[in-house]
């Protein structure tokens, strides 16, 4: 079981699919759902502070809600992990991806404007679950829903390559920057597609998550 987890949940293929979706989520919520970041809770915290300082207390809640949803998503993800960790028929990460897809379908049919708060809550919720479930890439800590940590880690490995001639560090740096590139590509795709398709553009991410789910399922089946 552990071999399966290391092979697939930590693979670049899975990481790339999820990172592309992560970038898409941020573009989608920022462009179509009221200028809120689905993943970058640091940005939401800054905007929350600005609204509070300006005395816009009601509008501050607009940014507090996705932050709270993110926290709740991590709690649910950990519950799923503990509850289904010993299950042999279905891996807990498969359950997480399934939940993500269901939530995204719901978000796609929420009206723009009136449904933005609920949409942002749902997306922040599943982004937290994704970030908490997929945290390792080839043994390296990383994130599929944000880039700051990846940028720091990738640059750190690049420094080891340049100053210490550590070729292994160079390979690690490549993985980090490749994930960052994919995340940016996902954000760019979201920026192009969302203004055209609108609320339902988020369904594109369902395709990516289904692919990841299928890859995990096939690998698990082959090792049973």
C-alpha positions in Angstrom: 0.0 0.0 0.0 2.8 2.4 0.9 4.5 1.6 -2.4 1.4 2.6 -4.3 1.2 5.9 -2.4 4.8 6.8 -3.1 4.5 5.9 -6.8 1.3 7.8 -7.6 0.2 10.4 -5.1 3.8 11.7 -5.2 4.3 11.5 -8.9 4.9 14.5 -11.2 1.9 13.5 -13.3 -0.5 13.8 -10.5 1.2 16.9 -9.2 1.0 18.6 -12.6 -2.7 17.9 -13.0 -3.5 19.2 -9.5 -1.2 22.3 -9.9 -2.8 23.2 -13.2 -6.2 23.0 -11.5 -4.9 25.0 -8.6 -3.8 27.8 -10.8 -7.2 27.7 -12.7 -9.1 28.0 -9.4 -7.4 31.2 -8.5 -8.1 32.8 -11.9 -11.6 31.6 -11.8 -12.5 33.0 -8.4 -10.6 36.3 -9.0 -12.2 37.0 -12.4 -15.7 35.5 -12.0 -16.3 35.3 -8.3 -15.7 38.8 -6.9 -11.9 39.2 -6.8 -11.3 36.6 -4.1 -8.4 34.1 -4.3 -9.4 30.5 -3.8 -5.9 29.3 -2.7 -3.9 32.3 -1.6 -5.3 32.8 1.9 -2.4 35.2 2.6 -3.9 37.5 0.0 -7.3 37.2 1.5 -5.9 38.0 5.0 -4.3 41.1 3.6 -7.5 42.2 2.0 -9.4 41.4 5.2 -7.1 43.6 7.2 -7.5 46.5 4.6 -11.2 46.3 4.9 -11.1 46.3 8.7 -8.8 49.3 8.8 -11.1 51.1 6.4 -14.1 50.4 8.6 -15.7 48.1 5.9 -16.7 45.5 8.5 -19.4 43.9 6.4 -17.2 43.6 3.3 -14.4 42.2 5.5 -16.6 39.1 6.0 -16.3 38.5 2.3 -12.7 37.6 2.8 -13.0 36.0 6.2 -15.5 33.4 4.9 -13.1 31.7 2.4 -10.3 31.7 5.1 -12.7 29.9 7.4 -13.7 27.5 4.7 -10.0 26.7 4.1 -9.6 25.8 7.7 -12.7 23.6 7.7 -11.5 21.8 4.5 -8.3 20.7 6.3 -10.3 19.4 9.2 -12.5 17.3 6.9 -9.5 16.1 4.9 -7.8 14.9 8.1 -11.1 13.2 9.2 -11.3 11.4 5.9 -7.7 10.3 6.2 -8.2 8.9 9.7 -11.5 7.3 8.9 -10.5 5.5 5.6 -6.8 5.1 6.1 -7.1 1.3 6.7 -9.7 0.8 3.9 -8.4 -1.6 1.3 -11.1 -1.1 -1.4 -10.7 2.7 -1.6 -7.8 5.0 -0.8 -8.7 8.1 1.2 -7.1 10.4 -1.5 -9.5 9.0 -4.0 -12.4 10.1 -1.8 -10.9 13.6 -1.6 -10.7 13.9 -5.4 -14.3 12.6 -5.7 -15.6 15.2 -3.3 -13.7 17.9 -5.2 -15.4 16.9 -8.4 -18.9 16.9 -6.8 -18.3 20.4 -5.3 -17.0 21.8 -8.6 -20.1 20.7 -10.4 -22.2 22.5 -7.8 -20.1 25.6 -8.1 -20.5 25.6 -11.9 -24.2 26.0 -11.6 -24.2 28.8 -8.9 -25.2 32.1 -10.5 -22.5 34.7 -10.9 -22.9 37.6 -8.4 -25.5 36.2 -6.1 -23.8 32.9 -5.8 -20.2 34.2 -5.4 -19.9 33.9 -1.7 -21.1 30.2 -1.7 -18.8 29.5 -4.7 -15.8 30.9 -2.9 -16.6 29.0 0.2 -16.8 25.7 -1.7 -13.6 26.3 -3.8 -11.6 27.4 -0.8 -12.9 24.3 1.0 -11.7 21.8 -1.7 -8.5 23.7 -2.2 -7.6 23.1 1.4 -8.4 19.4 1.1 -6.3 19.2 -2.0 -3.4 21.0 -0.4 -3.5 18.9 2.7 -3.9 15.6 0.7 -1.1 16.0 -1.8 1.9 17.5 -0.1 4.8 15.4 -1.4 6.4 15.3 -4.9 9.0 12.5 -5.3 9.7 12.8 -1.6 9.9 16.6 -1.6 7.4 18.8 0.3 5.4 21.0 -2.1 2.0 22.5 -2.8 -0.4 22.2 -5.7 -2.6 25.2 -4.8 0.0 27.9 -4.1 3.5 28.8 -5.3 5.4 30.8 -2.6 6.7 27.7 -0.8 7.5 26.0 -4.1 9.4 29.1 -5.2 11.4 29.2 -2.0 12.2 25.5 -2.0 13.1 25.5 -5.7 15.4 28.5 -5.3 17.0 26.8 -2.3 17.8 23.8 -4.4 19.0 26.0 -7.3 21.4 27.7 -4.9 22.9 24.3 -3.9 23.3 23.5 -7.6 25.1 26.7 -8.4 27.3 27.1 -5.4 27.8 23.5 -4.4 27.6 21.7 -7.8 25.0 19.4 -6.3 23.4 17.8 -9.4 20.7 16.1 -7.2 19.6 19.5 -6.0 19.4 20.6 -9.6 16.9 17.8 -10.3 14.9 18.8 -7.3 14.9 22.4 -8.4 13.6 21.4 -11.8 10.7 19.6 -10.2 9.8 22.6 -8.2 10.0 25.1 -11.1 8.1 22.7 -13.4 5.2 22.6 -10.9 5.3 26.4 -10.7 5.2 26.7 -14.5 2.2 24.3 -14.6 0.5 26.4 -11.9 1.0 29.6 -13.9 -0.2 27.8 -17.1 -3.4 26.8 -15.2 -3.9 30.4 -14.0 -3.4 31.6 -17.6 -5.9 29.1 -18.9 -8.4 30.2 -16.3 -7.8 33.8 -17.3 -8.6 33.0 -21.0 -11.5 30.6 -20.5 -13.4 32.2 -17.6 -14.4 35.4 -19.3 -15.8 33.4 -22.2 -17.6 30.6 -20.5 -18.3 32.2 -17.2 -19.4 30.1 -14.1 -19.2 26.8 -15.9 -15.6 27.2 -16.9 -14.6 25.6 -13.6 -15.9 22.3 -15.0 -12.7 22.1 -17.0 -11.0 21.3 -13.7 -13.3 18.3 -13.2 -11.6 16.7 -16.3 -8.2 17.2 -14.6 -9.3 15.8 -11.3 -11.0 12.8 -13.0 -7.8 12.0 -14.8 -5.9 12.1 -11.5 -8.5 9.9 -9.9 -8.3 7.4 -12.7 -4.5 7.3 -12.5 -4.7 6.6 -8.8 -7.3 4.0 -9.3 -5.4 2.2 -12.0 -2.2 2.1 -10.1 -3.9 0.8 -7.0 -5.6 -2.0 -9.1 -2.3 -3.0 -10.6 -0.7 -3.5 -7.2 -3.5 -5.4 -5.7 
